[in-house]
């Protein structure tokens, strides 16, 4: 391809490493620039990845006329200002989840997208796994009928990050609710065809993180004096179409498995399903038989973080809509924000 889209990454540590294989694999894009506030980290990253356009000031990437796409991989609270500035500079933007730490900032990003005419996408990588694509394709056939209830959770046992970018609200905007809850919630809503949420009853609190000796398998002792976000959240959500959802997320739950347990159950008028096993549960009421089946074509083309970058660049090159529309991310953040508001009020809160 003669005129590939040129990409600049902001925030080259952490999650950015999972994006690199996608930009390398893309037939529509080339990574040419990077920005990070840590100059030594940035230089090392540039040397390792053959990227020579480097700056500790992201504004330099916004001003660069050769750059078409900005890939934002910073802590949560910096997503909106960087994304808006990039859009205003005429760049397409792919931004790590959550798109912004609250619904109002998501709306600001959508407004900036509309004004710029560029493409904006949230990097919800679970949508791009083979298992997720297979399940969504099956649901699109109507196999479950009308989905009227869902149960979802993403739970870790001793799996809290311990760096300030995650555990300090001034950087992250929240704890596991925003960090990992955003994953399972986005995927659940996508499978349900994104019904409009109308009300949330939830809790969000820290029950383990401040206990003496609390530790994480991901980072050792938990710095409780710095930890000002929740370590557990749960909610009951009602939707405009009458559907309901129960969701649970935690970094530190006394759960039965080590590592991470991410599951989703969907219940419809014609059948049920489980992800990530990709099982479908249905009944034949004429013969009074119940039967289960497992989807087979669930292989990954690339690791999901990489695949989302490939598909974002392809959508731009082919003039197609954003693979993850920010309007859907607004639904996700409205629910997560509702959980925090419900914790504060002690009751159900409305979502508008």
C-alpha positions as CSV (number, residue, x, y, z in Angstrom):
1,X,0.0,0.0,0.0
2,X,1.6,3.2,-1.2
3,X,0.1,5.7,1.3
4,X,-0.1,4.0,4.6
5,X,-1.6,5.8,7.6
6,X,1.1,7.1,10.0
7,X,0.7,6.3,13.7
8,X,2.1,8.0,16.8
9,X,1.7,6.5,20.3
10,X,1.4,8.5,23.4
11,X,2.4,6.6,26.5
12,X,4.9,4.0,25.3
13,X,5.0,1.7,28.5
14,X,2.6,-0.9,29.7
15,X,-0.3,-1.6,27.4
16,X,1.4,0.1,24.4
17,X,3.6,-3.0,24.1
18,X,0.5,-5.0,23.2
19,X,-0.4,-2.6,20.4
20,X,2.9,-2.8,18.7
21,X,2.3,-6.1,16.9
22,X,-0.9,-4.8,15.5
23,X,0.7,-1.7,13.9
24,X,3.5,-4.0,12.6
25,X,0.9,-6.4,11.1
26,X,-1.4,-3.8,9.6
27,X,-1.3,-3.4,5.8
28,X,-2.8,0.1,6.3
29,X,-0.6,1.7,8.9
30,X,3.0,2.3,10.0
31,X,4.1,3.3,13.4
32,X,6.5,6.3,13.1
33,X,6.4,8.3,16.4
34,X,6.1,8.1,20.1
35,X,5.7,10.3,23.1
36,X,6.1,9.7,26.8
37,X,6.9,12.0,29.8
38,X,9.8,9.8,30.7
39,X,12.6,10.7,28.3
40,X,14.8,7.7,29.1
41,X,12.0,5.2,28.7
42,X,11.0,6.9,25.4
43,X,14.5,6.7,24.0
44,X,14.9,3.0,24.9
45,X,11.5,2.3,23.4
46,X,12.4,4.1,20.2
47,X,15.7,2.3,19.8
48,X,14.1,-1.1,20.3
49,X,11.3,-0.4,17.9
50,X,13.0,1.5,15.2
51,X,11.0,4.7,15.9
52,X,13.0,7.9,15.5
53,X,10.3,10.6,15.9
54,X,10.3,11.0,19.7
55,X,9.1,13.7,22.0
56,X,8.3,14.1,25.7
57,X,5.6,16.7,24.6
58,X,2.6,15.1,22.9
59,X,1.8,18.4,21.2
60,X,4.7,17.7,18.9
61,X,2.9,14.6,17.6
62,X,-0.3,16.6,17.2
63,X,1.5,19.3,15.2
64,X,3.2,16.7,12.9
65,X,1.4,16.8,9.6
66,X,2.7,13.3,8.7
67,X,0.9,11.6,11.5
68,X,-2.7,10.4,10.8
69,X,-3.5,8.3,13.9
70,X,-2.8,9.0,17.6
71,X,-2.8,5.9,19.8
72,X,-3.4,6.9,23.4
73,X,-2.0,4.5,26.0
74,X,-1.7,6.7,29.1
75,X,-3.4,6.4,32.5
76,X,-7.2,7.0,32.4
77,X,-7.5,10.6,33.5
78,X,-5.3,11.8,30.6
79,X,-7.4,10.1,27.9
80,X,-9.9,12.9,27.3
81,X,-7.6,15.9,27.1
82,X,-5.1,14.1,24.9
83,X,-7.9,12.6,22.7
84,X,-9.6,15.9,22.3
85,X,-6.4,17.7,21.4
86,X,-5.5,15.0,18.9
87,X,-9.0,15.3,17.3
88,X,-8.8,19.0,17.2
89,X,-5.4,18.7,15.4
90,X,-7.1,16.6,12.7
91,X,-5.9,13.1,13.8
92,X,-7.9,9.9,14.1
93,X,-7.8,8.5,17.6
94,X,-7.7,5.0,19.1
95,X,-7.7,5.3,22.9
96,X,-7.2,2.7,25.6
97,X,-10.2,1.9,27.8
98,X,-11.9,3.5,29.5
99,X,-12.4,6.2,26.8
100,X,-12.7,8.7,29.7
101,X,-13.3,8.3,33.5
102,X,-16.8,9.7,33.4
103,X,-19.7,10.2,31.0
104,X,-19.3,14.0,30.6
105,X,-15.8,13.6,29.3
106,X,-16.9,10.9,26.9
107,X,-19.5,13.3,25.6
108,X,-16.8,16.0,25.2
109,X,-14.7,13.5,23.1
110,X,-17.7,12.6,21.0
111,X,-18.3,16.4,20.3
112,X,-14.6,16.8,19.3
113,X,-14.9,13.8,17.0
114,X,-18.1,15.3,15.4
115,X,-16.4,18.6,14.9
116,X,-13.2,17.1,13.4
117,X,-14.9,14.5,11.2
118,X,-12.2,12.0,12.2
119,X,-12.6,8.5,13.6
120,X,-12.6,7.8,17.4
121,X,-12.4,4.3,18.9
122,X,-12.1,2.8,22.3
123,X,-9.6,0.0,22.5
124,X,-11.9,-2.7,24.0
125,X,-9.8,-5.5,22.9
126,X,-12.0,-8.4,24.1
127,X,-14.4,-7.7,21.2
128,X,-11.6,-8.7,18.8
129,X,-10.8,-12.2,20.1
130,X,-11.9,-15.1,18.1
131,X,-14.2,-16.4,20.8
132,X,-16.0,-13.0,21.1
133,X,-16.4,-12.7,17.3
134,X,-17.8,-16.2,17.1
135,X,-20.3,-15.6,19.9
136,X,-21.4,-12.2,18.5
137,X,-22.0,-13.8,15.1
138,X,-24.1,-16.6,16.7
139,X,-26.1,-14.1,18.7
140,X,-26.8,-12.1,15.5
141,X,-28.7,-15.1,14.1
142,X,-31.2,-14.7,16.9
143,X,-30.2,-18.0,18.6
144,X,-31.1,-16.7,22.0
145,X,-34.2,-14.7,21.0
146,X,-34.7,-11.6,23.2
147,X,-32.0,-11.4,25.8
148,X,-33.7,-10.4,29.0
149,X,-31.0,-11.0,31.7
150,X,-27.2,-11.3,31.9
151,X,-24.7,-12.2,34.6
152,X,-21.1,-11.0,34.2
153,X,-18.1,-10.9,36.3
154,X,-14.3,-10.2,36.1
155,X,-12.7,-11.3,39.4
156,X,-9.1,-11.6,40.5
157,X,-7.7,-13.1,43.7
158,X,-4.7,-11.1,44.9
159,X,-4.5,-9.5,41.5
160,X,-4.4,-5.7,42.1
161,X,-1.9,-3.5,40.3
162,X,0.1,-1.5,42.7
163,X,1.4,1.5,40.7
164,X,-0.1,5.0,41.1
165,X,-1.5,5.0,37.6
166,X,-4.0,2.4,38.8
167,X,-4.6,2.8,42.5
168,X,-4.7,6.6,42.8
169,X,-7.9,8.2,41.7
170,X,-6.2,11.3,40.5
171,X,-4.6,9.2,37.7
172,X,-7.1,6.4,37.2
173,X,-10.5,7.8,38.1
174,X,-11.4,4.6,39.9
175,X,-10.3,1.0,40.7
176,X,-11.3,-2.3,39.2
177,X,-14.7,-0.9,38.3
178,X,-13.0,1.2,35.6
179,X,-9.9,-0.9,35.1
180,X,-11.4,-4.3,34.4
181,X,-15.1,-3.8,34.9
182,X,-15.1,-1.8,31.7
183,X,-14.0,-4.9,29.8
184,X,-16.7,-7.3,30.8
185,X,-19.3,-4.7,30.8
186,X,-18.5,-3.5,27.3
187,X,-18.5,-7.1,26.0
188,X,-21.8,-7.9,27.7
189,X,-23.5,-4.8,26.3
190,X,-22.1,-5.6,22.9
191,X,-23.5,-9.1,23.0
192,X,-26.9,-7.7,24.2
193,X,-26.8,-5.3,21.2
194,X,-26.2,-2.3,23.4
195,X,-29.6,-1.7,25.1
196,X,-30.0,1.7,26.7
197,X,-29.3,1.6,30.5
198,X,-31.8,3.5,32.6
199,X,-31.0,2.7,36.3
200,X,-28.2,1.3,38.5
201,X,-28.0,0.0,42.0
202,X,-24.4,-0.6,43.1
203,X,-21.6,-0.8,45.6
204,X,-18.0,0.2,45.2
205,X,-15.7,-0.2,48.2
206,X,-12.2,-1.3,49.4
207,X,-12.5,-4.3,51.7
208,X,-9.1,-6.0,51.3
209,X,-6.6,-3.4,50.2
210,X,-6.3,-1.7,53.5
211,X,-5.9,-4.8,55.6
212,X,-2.5,-5.1,57.3
213,X,-0.2,-7.2,55.2
214,X,-2.5,-7.1,52.1
215,X,-0.5,-8.1,49.0
216,X,-0.9,-8.7,45.3
217,X,0.6,-11.4,43.2
218,X,0.9,-8.7,40.5
219,X,3.0,-6.3,42.5
220,X,3.8,-7.4,46.1
221,X,2.7,-5.5,49.1
222,X,-0.2,-3.1,48.5
223,X,0.7,0.5,49.4
224,X,-2.5,1.1,51.3
225,X,-1.5,4.7,52.1
226,X,-1.7,5.5,48.4
227,X,-4.7,3.2,47.6
228,X,-7.7,5.5,47.4
229,X,-10.0,3.6,45.0
230,X,-12.3,0.6,45.4
231,X,-11.1,-3.0,45.3
232,X,-14.6,-4.5,44.7
233,X,-17.7,-3.4,42.9
234,X,-21.1,-5.0,42.1
235,X,-24.3,-3.7,40.6
236,X,-27.8,-4.4,39.3
237,X,-28.6,-2.6,36.1
238,X,-32.0,-2.1,34.4
239,X,-32.3,-1.2,30.7
240,X,-34.9,0.6,28.7
241,X,-36.1,-2.6,26.9
242,X,-36.8,-4.3,30.3
243,X,-33.5,-6.4,30.3
244,X,-31.4,-6.6,33.5
245,X,-27.8,-7.3,34.3
246,X,-25.9,-8.3,37.4
247,X,-22.2,-7.5,37.3
248,X,-19.3,-8.1,39.8
249,X,-15.7,-7.0,39.5
250,X,-12.7,-7.1,41.9
251,X,-8.9,-7.1,42.1
252,X,-8.7,-8.8,45.5
253,X,-11.7,-11.0,46.1
254,X,-11.2,-14.2,48.1
255,X,-12.2,-16.1,45.0
256,X,-11.7,-19.8,44.2
257,X,-9.2,-19.3,41.4
258,X,-5.8,-17.8,41.2
259,X,-5.4,-15.2,38.5
260,X,-8.4,-13.9,36.7
261,X,-11.9,-15.3,36.3
262,X,-13.9,-13.6,33.5
263,X,-17.3,-15.0,32.6
264,X,-20.6,-14.0,31.1
265,X,-24.0,-15.7,31.1
266,X,-26.8,-14.5,28.8
267,X,-30.4,-15.6,29.1
268,X,-32.9,-15.1,26.3
269,X,-36.4,-16.2,25.3
270,X,-35.0,-18.9,22.9
271,X,-31.8,-19.9,24.6
272,X,-28.9,-19.1,26.9
273,X,-25.2,-18.8,26.4
274,X,-21.9,-18.8,28.3
275,X,-18.7,-17.0,27.4
276,X,-15.8,-17.7,27.1
277,X,-16.7,-21.4,26.7
278,X,-18.8,-20.3,23.7
279,X,-21.6,-22.7,24.7
280,X,-25.2,-22.3,23.6
281,X,-28.1,-23.8,25.6
282,X,-31.4,-24.4,23.9
283,X,-34.6,-26.5,24.3
284,X,-37.1,-28.3,22.0
285,X,-40.4,-28.0,23.8
286,X,-42.1,-30.3,21.3
287,X,-39.8,-33.2,22.2
288,X,-39.2,-31.9,25.8
289,X,-35.4,-32.1,25.1
290,X,-32.7,-29.8,26.2
291,X,-29.4,-29.6,24.3
292,X,-26.1,-27.8,24.4
293,X,-23.6,-27.0,21.6
294,X,-20.2,-25.4,21.5
295,X,-19.1,-23.0,18.8
296,X,-16.0,-24.2,17.0
297,X,-14.5,-21.4,14.9
298,X,-13.2,-19.4,17.7
299,X,-9.5,-19.0,16.7
300,X,-7.7,-15.7,17.0
301,X,-6.1,-14.1,13.9
302,X,-3.8,-12.0,16.1
303,X,-3.8,-11.4,19.9
304,X,-6.8,-9.2,20.5
305,X,-4.9,-6.0,21.5
306,X,-3.1,-6.3,18.2
307,X,-6.2,-7.1,16.2
308,X,-8.0,-4.0,17.4
309,X,-5.3,-1.8,15.9
310,X,-5.4,-3.7,12.6
311,X,-9.2,-3.3,12.4
312,X,-9.1,0.4,13.4
313,X,-6.6,1.2,10.6
314,X,-8.6,-0.9,8.1
315,X,-11.8,1.0,9.0
316,X,-10.2,4.3,8.3
317,X,-8.6,3.2,5.1
318,X,-11.9,1.7,3.8
319,X,-14.1,4.6,5.0
320,X,-16.0,2.4,7.5
321,X,-17.4,3.4,10.9
322,X,-15.4,3.0,14.1
323,X,-15.2,-0.6,15.2
324,X,-16.0,0.5,18.7
325,X,-18.2,3.6,18.5
326,X,-17.7,6.0,21.4
327,X,-21.5,6.2,21.8
328,X,-21.3,2.6,23.1
329,X,-18.5,3.5,25.4
330,X,-20.7,6.3,26.7
331,X,-23.2,3.6,27.8
332,X,-20.5,1.7,29.6
333,X,-19.2,4.8,31.4
334,X,-22.7,5.8,32.3
335,X,-23.2,2.5,34.1
336,X,-19.8,2.6,35.9
337,X,-20.4,6.2,36.9
338,X,-23.8,5.1,38.2
339,X,-22.2,2.4,40.4
340,X,-20.1,5.1,42.1
341,X,-23.1,7.4,42.4
342,X,-25.2,4.6,43.9
343,X,-22.4,3.9,46.4
344,X,-22.6,7.5,47.5
345,X,-26.4,7.7,47.8
346,X,-27.1,4.2,49.1
347,X,-29.8,3.6,46.5
348,X,-30.8,3.3,42.9
349,X,-29.6,6.1,40.5
350,X,-31.1,7.0,37.2
351,X,-29.1,7.1,34.0
352,X,-30.0,9.7,31.4
